[in-house]
């Protein structure tokens, strides 16, 4: 089986896993084992594809041609390989976490959860391996629809309202802006293929390029660039494993990945630099970075604070794309990885605290480190990565983004990056500091403040340890991801 066929297999495996979960719905142990095994098989396939791409291959496979000259096509290039590696590796860890969380929290409709989780991963692989704008749009929309039942999982009025916001913003932006931009691109160039160096040079002037780029940036609502960000905090009503899926494994990463890919393969970074058409969007991303951080400060609910942190951090990737230079692209590509592992660790910890200590508000988490030392230590590691401090992987992505801003002559953006990191220290580091160095806020209440160690269920705790160790490992050994993004970032 060649690498192109393996790419198709990567889409099929999670869908088959969803079917197995449905068949085993009456046997929870087997159902969850099927989810874990499917995740392991997918990761093995993705690793095989990675070997081919790292060796310089660009596997392709045409699935169908619904319109003349517009195929539904898979193509595995280095940037898509990065996204597939992140999603493939984190799916199995998130499934392990979900087993402990869903049981420990006594969630209903667990079979439905695992089914749609698997379908979402299948769509994510389609986004990662999309060979043209049409294929990207199809799987982008499929990902929105497959994650909607996860957002509304609880079935409450709040969950239904959140689902309407989620679906409304993501579908309206993609149809009104993204689809329009794709059609306009086709009319200008006669193609919707992804090509190294872009397809627009010589076919569009500065004004058209600036408008077209804005349509893509705002039309890819999953990137949560303000003002199209409200769906993300609204979706926090979903169970924590869904929040982890939205923030680290699939949805938001599909958004910023798509912006980065379109910047490289549709516009071309040299062409954007020559025109200067992306400069104003750099500052839109910078505004989102700062404003979302300031909102995060005001949120006492931990998941809500993490949601606004994600909105801020996503625009680091958008900023890297808009810098349109080698260091910016490397920084943006690396941040997809580093933020994924850092933020999933933080969400895992937030869910563990809710299940084991029944706490959701940061003001109630004083002294929690005495009863949940592993969870709170992991939160500290994840925080280091989001801030961009050694010895966590987020150090490298923010370093390259800073270099990209300097290369672009945008000293003000370097200041934005520095201020954002300081804000991250303020709204995230307070959690482990209070947990380890403050007296218990409710020593006689529910949450086992004086009852010894009381961590989350073992599967969830194992997942937390794995992702926090990965944050540290990515500082020491970021090479596989660095090599992949360097293949597309230019000399």
C-alpha positions as CSV (number, residue, x, y, z in Angstrom):
1,X,0.0,0.0,0.0
2,X,1.5,3.3,-1.1
3,X,1.4,6.5,1.0
4,X,-1.5,8.0,-0.9
5,X,-3.6,5.0,-0.1
6,X,-2.5,5.1,3.5
7,X,-3.8,8.7,3.6
8,X,-7.2,7.4,2.6
9,X,-6.9,4.7,5.2
10,X,-6.3,7.4,7.8
11,X,-9.7,8.8,7.0
12,X,-11.4,5.4,7.0
13,X,-9.9,4.0,10.3
14,X,-11.7,6.4,12.6
15,X,-15.0,6.0,10.7
16,X,-14.7,2.2,11.1
17,X,-13.9,2.8,14.8
18,X,-17.1,4.8,15.1
19,X,-19.0,1.8,13.7
20,X,-17.4,-0.6,16.2
21,X,-18.2,1.7,19.1
22,X,-21.8,1.7,18.0
23,X,-21.9,-2.1,17.8
24,X,-20.3,-2.5,21.2
25,X,-22.6,0.1,22.9
26,X,-23.9,-2.5,25.4
27,X,-20.4,-3.5,26.6
28,X,-18.6,-0.3,27.8
29,X,-15.3,-2.0,28.4
30,X,-15.1,-3.4,24.9
31,X,-16.5,-0.1,23.5
32,X,-13.7,1.9,25.0
33,X,-11.1,-0.7,24.1
34,X,-12.2,-0.4,20.5
35,X,-11.7,3.3,20.7
36,X,-8.2,2.9,22.1
37,X,-7.2,0.3,19.6
38,X,-8.6,2.3,16.7
39,X,-6.6,5.3,17.9
40,X,-3.4,3.2,18.1
41,X,-3.9,1.8,14.6
42,X,-4.5,5.3,13.2
43,X,-1.3,6.6,14.9
44,X,0.6,3.7,13.3
45,X,-0.7,4.6,9.9
46,X,0.1,8.3,10.3
47,X,3.7,7.4,11.4
48,X,4.1,5.3,8.2
49,X,2.9,8.2,6.1
50,X,5.3,10.5,8.0
51,X,8.3,8.4,7.0
52,X,7.4,8.9,3.3
53,X,6.9,12.7,3.7
54,X,10.1,13.1,5.7
55,X,11.9,11.4,2.9
56,X,10.6,14.0,0.4
57,X,7.5,12.3,-1.0
58,X,4.2,14.2,-1.6
59,X,1.7,11.4,-1.7
60,X,-1.5,12.1,-3.7
61,X,-4.8,10.3,-4.3
62,X,-7.8,11.5,-6.3
63,X,-11.0,10.2,-4.6
64,X,-13.6,11.6,-7.0
65,X,-14.2,14.4,-9.5
66,X,-17.7,15.8,-8.7
67,X,-17.1,18.8,-11.0
68,X,-15.0,18.9,-14.2
69,X,-11.5,19.9,-13.2
70,X,-12.4,20.1,-9.5
71,X,-11.4,16.8,-7.8
72,X,-11.9,15.6,-4.3
73,X,-8.2,14.9,-3.7
74,X,-5.9,13.9,-0.9
75,X,-2.3,15.3,-0.8
76,X,0.1,14.9,2.1
77,X,2.6,17.7,2.3
78,X,4.8,18.6,5.3
79,X,2.4,21.1,6.9
80,X,-0.5,18.7,6.7
81,X,1.7,16.0,8.1
82,X,2.3,18.1,11.2
83,X,-1.4,18.5,11.8
84,X,-2.0,14.8,11.2
85,X,0.7,13.8,13.7
86,X,-0.8,16.1,16.4
87,X,-4.3,14.9,15.8
88,X,-3.3,11.2,15.6
89,X,-1.2,11.2,18.7
90,X,-3.6,13.3,20.8
91,X,-6.7,11.3,19.9
92,X,-5.6,8.2,21.7
93,X,-4.5,10.2,24.7
94,X,-7.8,12.1,24.8
95,X,-9.7,8.8,24.5
96,X,-7.8,7.5,27.5
97,X,-8.6,10.7,29.4
98,X,-12.3,10.5,28.4
99,X,-12.6,6.9,29.8
100,X,-11.8,8.2,33.3
101,X,-13.7,11.5,33.0
102,X,-16.9,10.2,31.4
103,X,-17.2,7.4,34.0
104,X,-16.0,9.5,36.9
105,X,-18.5,12.2,36.0
106,X,-21.3,9.8,35.3
107,X,-21.9,11.3,31.8
108,X,-24.9,10.1,29.8
109,X,-24.8,9.0,26.1
110,X,-21.2,7.9,26.3
111,X,-21.5,5.7,23.2
112,X,-22.7,8.7,21.2
113,X,-19.8,10.7,22.5
114,X,-17.2,8.2,21.3
115,X,-18.9,7.8,17.9
116,X,-18.9,11.4,17.1
117,X,-15.4,11.9,18.5
118,X,-14.1,9.3,16.1
119,X,-16.0,10.8,13.2
120,X,-14.5,14.2,14.0
121,X,-11.0,12.7,13.9
122,X,-11.8,11.3,10.4
123,X,-12.8,14.7,9.2
124,X,-9.7,16.2,10.8
125,X,-7.6,13.8,8.8
126,X,-9.4,15.0,5.7
127,X,-8.6,18.6,6.5
128,X,-4.9,17.7,7.1
129,X,-4.6,15.8,3.9
130,X,-6.8,18.1,1.6
131,X,-5.2,18.4,-1.8
132,X,-7.0,21.5,-2.9
133,X,-9.4,24.2,-1.7
134,X,-12.5,22.3,-2.6
135,X,-11.4,19.2,-0.6
136,X,-10.4,21.5,2.3
137,X,-13.8,23.1,2.4
138,X,-15.7,19.8,2.3
139,X,-13.9,18.3,5.2
140,X,-13.9,21.7,7.1
141,X,-17.7,21.7,6.9
142,X,-17.9,18.0,7.8
143,X,-15.8,18.7,10.9
144,X,-18.2,21.4,12.0
145,X,-21.2,19.1,11.6
146,X,-19.5,16.1,13.3
147,X,-18.6,18.1,16.4
148,X,-22.0,19.8,16.8
149,X,-23.4,16.8,18.7
150,X,-20.4,16.9,21.0
151,X,-21.0,20.5,21.9
152,X,-24.6,19.8,22.6
153,X,-23.8,16.5,24.4
154,X,-25.4,17.5,27.7
155,X,-28.8,18.2,26.1
156,X,-29.5,21.1,28.5
157,X,-30.9,24.4,27.3
158,X,-27.5,26.0,27.8
159,X,-25.9,23.2,25.6
160,X,-28.5,23.8,22.9
161,X,-27.9,27.5,22.9
162,X,-24.2,26.9,22.7
163,X,-24.7,24.6,19.8
164,X,-26.7,27.2,17.9
165,X,-24.0,29.7,18.4
166,X,-21.4,27.2,17.4
167,X,-23.1,26.1,14.3
168,X,-24.4,29.6,13.4
169,X,-21.0,31.3,13.5
170,X,-18.9,28.5,11.9
171,X,-21.4,27.8,9.0
172,X,-22.2,31.5,8.3
173,X,-18.5,32.5,8.1
174,X,-17.5,29.6,6.0
175,X,-20.3,30.0,3.5
176,X,-20.4,33.8,3.3
177,X,-16.6,34.4,3.3
178,X,-14.6,31.3,2.8
179,X,-16.6,29.7,0.0
180,X,-16.9,33.1,-1.7
181,X,-13.1,33.4,-1.5
182,X,-12.6,30.0,-3.0
183,X,-14.8,30.8,-5.9
184,X,-13.1,34.1,-6.4
185,X,-9.7,32.4,-6.3
186,X,-10.8,29.9,-9.0
187,X,-12.1,32.8,-11.2
188,X,-8.8,34.6,-10.9
189,X,-6.5,31.6,-11.4
190,X,-8.5,28.8,-13.1
191,X,-7.4,26.4,-10.4
192,X,-8.0,25.6,-6.7
193,X,-4.9,23.4,-6.3
194,X,-2.3,24.0,-3.5
195,X,1.0,24.9,-5.1
196,X,4.3,25.8,-3.5
197,X,4.8,29.5,-4.0
198,X,1.1,30.1,-4.4
199,X,-1.2,30.5,-7.4
200,X,-2.1,34.2,-7.2
201,X,1.1,35.9,-8.3
202,X,0.6,37.7,-11.6
203,X,-3.2,37.2,-11.4
204,X,-4.2,39.7,-8.7
205,X,-3.1,43.1,-7.5
206,X,-2.5,44.4,-4.0
207,X,-6.1,45.5,-3.3
208,X,-7.6,42.2,-4.5
209,X,-5.1,40.2,-2.5
210,X,-5.7,42.1,0.7
211,X,-9.5,41.6,0.4
212,X,-9.2,38.0,-0.6
213,X,-6.8,37.3,2.3
214,X,-9.3,38.9,4.7
215,X,-12.1,36.7,3.4
216,X,-10.1,33.6,4.1
217,X,-8.9,34.8,7.6
218,X,-12.4,35.7,8.7
219,X,-14.1,33.0,6.7
220,X,-12.2,30.3,8.6
221,X,-14.1,30.9,11.8
222,X,-12.5,28.0,13.6
223,X,-9.4,30.2,14.0
224,X,-11.5,32.4,16.3
225,X,-10.1,35.7,15.1
226,X,-12.1,38.5,16.7
227,X,-14.9,39.3,16.2
228,X,-15.8,35.8,15.1
229,X,-14.7,34.1,18.3
230,X,-17.9,33.8,20.4
231,X,-18.6,30.2,19.4
232,X,-15.5,29.1,21.3
233,X,-16.3,30.2,24.9
234,X,-19.9,29.2,24.3
235,X,-18.9,25.7,23.5
236,X,-17.3,25.3,26.9
237,X,-20.6,24.0,28.2
238,X,-19.6,20.7,26.6
239,X,-17.8,17.9,28.7
240,X,-14.1,18.6,29.2
241,X,-12.9,15.9,26.7
242,X,-14.9,17.8,24.1
243,X,-13.2,21.0,25.2
244,X,-9.9,19.2,24.7
245,X,-11.0,18.1,21.3
246,X,-12.1,21.6,20.3
247,X,-8.9,23.3,21.6
248,X,-6.1,20.9,20.9
249,X,-6.9,18.0,18.7
250,X,-9.2,19.1,16.0
251,X,-11.4,22.1,15.6
252,X,-9.4,25.3,16.4
253,X,-6.2,23.6,15.0
254,X,-8.1,22.9,11.8
255,X,-8.8,26.7,11.6
256,X,-5.3,28.0,12.1
257,X,-3.8,25.2,10.1
258,X,-6.1,26.1,7.1
259,X,-5.1,29.8,7.3
260,X,-1.4,28.8,7.4
261,X,-1.8,26.4,4.5
262,X,-3.7,28.9,2.3
263,X,-1.1,31.5,3.1
264,X,1.7,29.3,1.9
265,X,0.1,27.4,-1.0
266,X,-2.5,29.9,-2.4
267,X,-1.0,33.3,-1.8
268,X,2.7,32.4,-1.4
269,X,4.8,34.0,1.3
270,X,7.1,35.8,-1.2
271,X,4.2,37.3,-3.0
272,X,2.6,38.5,0.2
273,X,5.8,40.0,1.4
274,X,6.3,41.8,-1.9
275,X,2.8,43.4,-1.8
276,X,2.6,44.0,1.9
277,X,-1.1,43.0,1.7
278,X,-1.1,41.1,5.0
279,X,0.3,43.9,7.3
280,X,-3.1,45.1,8.5
281,X,-4.1,41.6,9.3
282,X,-1.0,41.2,11.5
283,X,-2.5,43.9,13.7
284,X,-5.9,42.3,13.7
285,X,-4.2,39.1,15.0
286,X,-2.2,41.2,17.5
287,X,-5.4,42.9,18.8
288,X,-7.0,39.4,19.3
289,X,-3.9,38.2,21.2
290,X,-4.1,41.1,23.7
291,X,-7.9,41.6,24.0
292,X,-8.6,37.9,24.6
293,X,-5.8,37.8,27.2
294,X,-7.4,40.7,29.0
295,X,-10.8,39.0,28.9
296,X,-9.2,35.9,30.3
297,X,-8.2,37.8,33.4
298,X,-11.8,38.5,34.2
299,X,-13.0,34.9,34.1
300,X,-13.0,33.1,37.5
301,X,-14.3,29.9,35.9
302,X,-11.3,27.9,34.9
303,X,-12.6,26.5,31.6
304,X,-13.8,30.0,30.5
305,X,-10.4,31.4,31.3
306,X,-8.7,28.7,29.2
307,X,-11.2,29.3,26.4
308,X,-10.1,33.0,26.1
309,X,-6.5,31.9,26.4
310,X,-7.1,29.7,23.4
311,X,-8.5,32.6,21.4
312,X,-5.4,34.6,22.2
313,X,-3.0,31.8,21.4
314,X,-4.6,30.9,18.1
315,X,-3.8,34.3,16.8
316,X,-0.1,33.5,17.3
317,X,-0.5,31.1,14.4
318,X,-2.5,33.7,12.4
319,X,0.2,36.2,13.1
320,X,2.9,33.8,12.0
321,X,1.1,33.3,8.7
322,X,0.5,37.1,8.1
323,X,4.2,37.8,8.8
324,X,4.8,35.9,5.6
325,X,8.4,35.1,6.1
326,X,10.4,32.0,6.9
327,X,10.7,32.6,10.7
328,X,7.0,33.5,11.0
329,X,5.9,30.4,9.1
330,X,8.2,28.2,11.3
331,X,6.9,29.9,14.4
332,X,3.2,29.5,13.4
333,X,3.7,25.8,12.4
334,X,5.5,25.0,15.6
335,X,2.9,26.8,17.6
336,X,0.2,24.5,16.2
337,X,2.1,21.6,17.9
338,X,3.2,23.4,21.1
339,X,-0.1,24.9,21.9
340,X,-1.9,21.6,21.3
341,X,0.1,19.7,23.9
342,X,0.1,22.6,26.4
343,X,-3.5,23.5,26.2
344,X,-4.8,19.9,26.2
345,X,-2.8,19.4,29.4
346,X,-4.5,22.5,31.0
347,X,-8.0,21.3,29.9
348,X,-7.3,17.8,31.2
349,X,-6.3,19.3,34.5
350,X,-9.4,21.4,34.6
351,X,-11.7,18.4,34.1
352,X,-9.7,16.4,36.6
353,X,-10.2,19.1,39.2
354,X,-14.0,19.2,38.5
355,X,-14.3,15.4,38.8
356,X,-12.1,14.8,41.8
357,X,-12.5,18.0,43.8
358,X,-15.8,19.3,42.3
359,X,-14.3,22.8,41.8
360,X,-14.7,24.9,38.7
361,X,-13.9,28.4,40.0
362,X,-10.2,29.5,40.3
363,X,-11.0,31.4,43.5
364,X,-12.0,28.0,45.1
365,X,-8.7,26.2,44.2
366,X,-6.5,27.5,47.1
367,X,-4.5,24.6,48.6
368,X,-5.6,22.2,46.0
369,X,-2.0,21.1,45.3
370,X,-2.0,19.3,48.6
371,X,-4.8,16.9,47.5
372,X,-4.1,16.8,43.8
373,X,-0.3,17.3,43.5
374,X,0.1,15.5,40.2
375,X,-2.7,17.4,38.5
376,X,-1.5,20.8,39.8
377,X,2.1,20.0,38.8
378,X,0.9,19.1,35.3
379,X,-1.0,22.3,35.1
380,X,2.2,24.2,36.0
381,X,4.0,22.4,33.1
382,X,1.2,23.2,30.7
383,X,1.3,26.8,31.8
384,X,5.0,27.1,31.1
385,X,4.4,25.9,27.6
386,X,1.6,28.4,26.9
387,X,3.6,31.2,28.4
388,X,6.7,30.2,26.3
389,X,9.2,29.5,29.1
390,X,11.8,26.8,29.3
391,X,11.8,23.8,29.8
392,X,8.5,23.6,27.8
393,X,8.0,23.3,24.1
394,X,6.1,26.6,23.7
395,X,9.5,28.3,24.1
396,X,10.5,27.5,20.5
397,X,7.3,28.6,18.7
398,X,7.3,32.0,20.5
399,X,11.1,32.4,19.8
400,X,10.6,31.9,16.1
401,X,7.5,34.2,16.0
402,X,9.6,36.9,17.6
403,X,12.3,36.4,15.0
404,X,9.7,36.6,12.3
405,X,8.4,39.9,13.6
406,X,11.9,41.3,13.7
407,X,12.6,40.1,10.2
408,X,9.4,41.8,9.0
409,X,10.6,45.0,10.7
410,X,7.6,44.9,13.1
411,X,9.1,45.8,16.4
412,X,5.6,46.6,17.8
413,X,4.6,43.0,17.2
414,X,7.6,41.8,19.3
415,X,6.2,44.0,22.1
416,X,2.8,42.4,21.6
417,X,4.3,38.9,22.0
418,X,6.1,39.9,25.1
419,X,3.1,41.6,26.7
420,X,1.0,38.6,25.8
421,X,3.4,36.3,27.6
422,X,3.3,38.5,30.7
423,X,-0.5,38.5,30.6
424,X,-0.4,34.7,30.3
425,X,1.8,34.5,33.5
426,X,-0.8,36.6,35.3
427,X,-4.0,34.7,34.4
428,X,-2.5,31.1,34.3
429,X,0.3,31.0,36.8
430,X,-2.1,32.1,39.6
431,X,-3.7,28.6,39.5
432,X,-0.7,26.5,40.5
433,X,0.6,29.2,42.8
434,X,-2.7,29.2,44.7
435,X,-2.9,25.4,44.6
436,X,0.6,24.9,46.2
437,X,1.2,28.0,48.3
438,X,-2.2,29.1,49.6
439,X,-4.2,27.6,52.5
440,X,-7.2,25.5,51.5
441,X,-10.2,27.8,50.7
442,X,-12.7,25.3,52.1
443,X,-10.9,23.0,54.5
444,X,-14.1,21.3,55.8
445,X,-16.1,21.3,52.6
446,X,-16.5,18.8,49.7
447,X,-13.3,18.1,47.8
448,X,-11.2,16.1,50.3
449,X,-9.1,19.1,51.4
450,X,-7.9,17.2,54.5
451,X,-8.5,13.7,53.3
452,X,-5.1,12.9,51.7
453,X,-4.4,12.5,48.0
454,X,-7.5,12.4,45.9
455,X,-6.6,12.6,42.2
456,X,-8.8,12.0,39.1
457,X,-9.6,8.5,38.0
458,X,-6.4,6.6,36.9
459,X,-7.0,6.7,33.1
460,X,-7.4,10.5,33.2
461,X,-4.4,10.9,35.4
462,X,-2.2,8.8,33.1
463,X,-3.3,11.0,30.2
464,X,-2.5,14.1,32.1
465,X,1.0,12.8,32.9
466,X,1.6,11.8,29.2
467,X,0.7,15.2,27.8
468,X,2.6,17.2,30.4
469,X,5.7,15.0,29.8
470,X,5.3,15.7,26.0
471,X,5.4,19.4,26.8
472,X,8.8,18.9,28.3
473,X,10.0,16.5,25.6
474,X,9.1,19.0,22.9
475,X,11.5,21.5,24.4
476,X,14.4,18.9,24.3
477,X,13.5,17.3,21.0
478,X,11.3,19.5,18.6
479,X,13.3,18.3,15.6
480,X,10.6,16.2,13.8
481,X,8.2,19.1,13.6
482,X,10.8,21.6,13.0
483,X,12.1,19.6,10.0
484,X,8.7,19.3,8.5
485,X,7.8,23.0,8.8
486,X,11.2,24.0,7.5
487,X,10.4,22.1,4.3
488,X,7.6,24.6,3.4
489,X,8.9,27.8,5.1
490,X,11.5,28.6,2.5
491,X,15.2,29.2,2.8
